[in-house]
Amino acid sequence: MAPKDDDKPVELLAETESKQASNGKKDKAKAAKSDEIVDDENAMSEEDRELKERLETCVSTLINEADEESVTTAIRLKALDVIVTELREATSSMTSVPKPLKFLRPKFDVLKEYYGSIEGEGVTDKELLFLRARLGDVLAVLAMTLGKHDERESLKFKLKGSKDYDALGDAKKASDNSLGTWGHEFIRSLAGEIGQEYSARVIDGADPEDDAPFADLLGMVDVIVPFNVSHNTEAEAVDLLIEVQRLGKILELDSIDEGNYKRVCLYLIKTADFMSDPDDYTEVLESAYQLYIKQKQYYDALRVALRMNNIDAIPDLLSQCSEDKLMKKQMCLLLGRQRINHEVEDDEEEEELNELIGNEKLSEEFLRVAQDLDVMDPKTPEDIYKSHLAETGGFSRRRDAGGAVVDSARANLASTYVNAFVNAGFGQDKLMTPDNEWLYKNKDHGMMAASASLGLIQLWNVEEGLAQIDKFLYSSEEYVKAGAALAVGILSSGVRNDADPTLALLDEHINGDSHIMKCAACTGLGIAYAGSAREDVMEMLLPIVEQEASGPTTMLEVSLAGLALGMVYVGKCDDTAGGTIVQRLMEASDEELDHSHAKFLCLGLGLLFLGQMEKAEAMIEALKTIEHKISKLAAIVLETCAYAGSGNVLKVQEMLHQCAEHLEEDAEHQVAAVIGIGLITMGEEVGSEMALRSFEHLLHYCEIPVKRAVPLALGVLNISNPDYSVVDQLSRMSHDPDAEISQNAILAMGLISAGTNNSRVAGLLRQLSEFYSKEAGHVFCVRIAQAMLHMGKGLLTLNPIHSDRMITSGPALGGVLTLIYSCLDLKSTLLDKTHYLLFYLTCAMNPRMLITVNEDLSWRPVTVRVGQAVETVGQAGKPKTITGFQTHTTPVLISTKERAELGTEEVLSVSSVLEGIVIIKDNPDYEAPETDN
């Protein structure tokens, strides 16, 4: 509302008059002079002329232009009343330019002058005080459009008027002239000026914590905020409270009720993304959390608590909803999805609730969905490769077309991974479960991967899986034994079992002498207990991180143990684990820090602080003391992990600044910075789009090491979300002459399409397998990408962001980051002997299904609408939350950017978000439509 130009007030022209001005072919300069238009008698209707004359007479009486003695304060008040009435009627709705405002425009300075003449401290006459107060209101309304922007005249007049009303002490007169009576536009303009005035006072030295210097402003805020909330402009109320740093007041409002709390909380949660200060971020989310509790919406309160990483709130929330058992079960299902290791105690249903948190029924439900969708038949790698489609016109391109097919070790290794990923969680396949023949078609690390793949095939089904893996634990082949130990860890990823077989089985191997067994056991523990923060697991891993014996094998063990430690304590900021890793980095020799896997030690440290923002500052300072190039890498990995998903613009700028330096060598820290940009902006729409543009610039202007990381960063931004434009960009990069850029692009294509069965990506990958048929490394990358694409036959997702894109799962993001950092040096990780790091993706694997169940958790199919999610934050009324929907009967699959809502009013869902397993109950208010007999 305020004018843009400081020296020139805004011209208010009615549409009709501007038309008449143009019809009369007046030049622009003349049209801009509203005084002339007002004076043009022919341009006004009879009604307008009458109004203009009436207002002019009132102003003349008010200021006593003729200097008549008979004009008393009472007569002036009556004249002012006429002006007030006309203005109020005109400004209650600002659909067009209010005529009284325009007619009073030439009188603005005269009225200001008169107000100045009656201003002063010594006025005791109540009538004169009331006159001054009302005139202050009128001038405040006029100054909204006519006053100078910098001087905040509207606010100043209103504040003076408020003081006069207080001096009068007449509650009725004050309420009759409250802010709301002047309409929404005036309130909105005033709120903007209050924010500016508050900032100006803080700059001048006022203490924001103290209410006294802002008492007059806060008095108005206390009127404006309830007015906004009760008139469906909740977003503006929240904005004003944030401007004056008094968001806590929102919890005291009685006007927030069951009808509008959802809109207020949604706005608060979305606003949190744009808070750069960690304290403000916490305050905004804390306000939403308290509002949900006030409305007894404990499930939503838990979602906000998990977003804040406030694990201590869980027991309190569960105890508060002791009467609503269904709500409690639904909350436990959410804790299981987030991989929170919480033990429910002192509850009559504690056994069932702990089963839900421990995901013990996950395998059973997943297999039921697979049966329902008729995808139980095991698939072979050849079903995925579709090699017959790659051979054109009946002419076979294979050199061995006429003879027997030769098995290559790497091709068999790729088939092992494809087989494991595609049949993940199904409990049966055609390579490993029938007999042991496939196992012996591999050698050394290939055998290890083959036996470990059993864990992925039997994923989440601990009891049956252990029975199948058990025989390999006693094999004479050390690699088979190591693979079996790793399989035990993979099998129980995210699943809690009372017997805890994983810990018992891996304990003996981690303390043994065999190098490969130690590596397998560390990785197994990292996958099995990701996010559990269990001290007994830490006690097993710490000695391996601390070991000082020198040698390449030692550093590999140290790095893998450090990574596992980071996964177990992901986002927990544990001092013991963090201190141990930093100490090990400080004490390591240059030779050890040059080891290809040392970066995983840095990643382990970063994962400890995943999403914890400023809590990592002390560790970053400690890392800067290391006298080796790895200190830069470690500091950036830690900083980017700490701000993961925060959308913090300042950190993104810092990372871009790191990439600006042109380095051909020792550029590992730049690579981490590029991935960091994707990591920081993931999950936040605006930031993600801006990051895509930044990556375009990096590809054009930066050196090769930075370019190599861009496809991986694109992958992080779009996990399990095959966006058309991103697929296109990665497809171009997959033909890049630089081998590492093309390999990373291929793996990123797998990552962005993981678990979607996307036909476009499948076709591109088949073409790439033909294009790179002579390049063993590239073919392996294509196979792994195909494995991710068809993961779980399209029933799984790797996306760590869930619960309507609100919560990020730490273990899931940790698993994806392990793959990303492996890709920084493919030659010594996935294309060498530590390809088993791929199994860390298990931590991110989750069914992308929606199942509706009864109170006893038995299936209850209902109709749901599934469509593209639409952003409804800050919109009035009840806008549609999805678009382009299709109606299905549950169970149904939901992809990354989709949202589901119930398609019937017969039932109500306990959860506010339809994802995963959702408990539904009958709607007591439902009335079946009458059918004509």
Secondary structure, 3 states (H helix, E strand, C coil): CCCCCCCCCCCCCCHHHHHHHHHCCCCHHHHCCHHHHHHCHHHCCHHHHHHHHHHHHHHHHHHCCCCCCCCCHHHHHHHHHHHHHHHHHHHCCCCCCCHHHHHHHHHHHHHHHHHHHCCCCCCCCHHHHHHHHHHHHHHHHHHHHHCCHHHCHHHHHHHHHHHHHHHHCCHHHHHHCCHHHHCHHHHHHHHHHHHHHHHHHHHCCCCCCCCHHHHHHHHHHHHHHHHHHHCCCHHHHHHHHHHCCCHHHHHHCCCCCCCCHHHHHHHHHHHHCCCCCHHHHHHHHHHHHHHHHHCCCHHHHHHHHHHCCCCCHHHHHHHHCCCCHHHHHHHHHHHHHCCCCCCCCCCCCHHHHHHHHCCCCHHHHHHHHHHHCCCCCCCCHHHHHCHHHHCHHHCCCCCCCCCCCCCCHHHHHHHHHHHHHHCCCCCCCCCCCCCCCHHHHCCCHHHHHHHHHHHHHCCCCHHHHHHHHHHHHCCCCHHHHHHHHHHHHHHCCCCCCCCCHHHHHHHHHHCCCCHHHHHHHHHHHHHHCCCCCCHHHHHHHHHHHHCCCCCHHHHHHHHHHHHHHHHHCCCCCCHHHHHHHHHHHHHCCHHHHCCCCHHHHHHHHHHHCCCCHHHHHHHHHHHCCCCCCHHHHHHHHHHHHHCCCCCCHHHHHHHHHHHCCCCCCCCHHHHHHHHHHHHHHCCCHHHHHHHHHHHHHHHHHCCHHHHHHHHHHHHHHCCCCCCHHHHHHHHHHCCCCCHHHHHHHHHHHHHHCCCCCCHHHHHHHHHHHHHCCCCHHHHHHHHHHHHHHCHHHHCEECCCEECCCCEECHHHHHHHHHHHHHHHHHHHCCCCCCHHHHHHHHHHCEECEEEEECCCCCECCCEEEEEEECCCCCCCCCCCCEEEEEEEECCEECCCCEEEEECCCCEEECCCCCCEEEEEEECCCCCCCCCCC
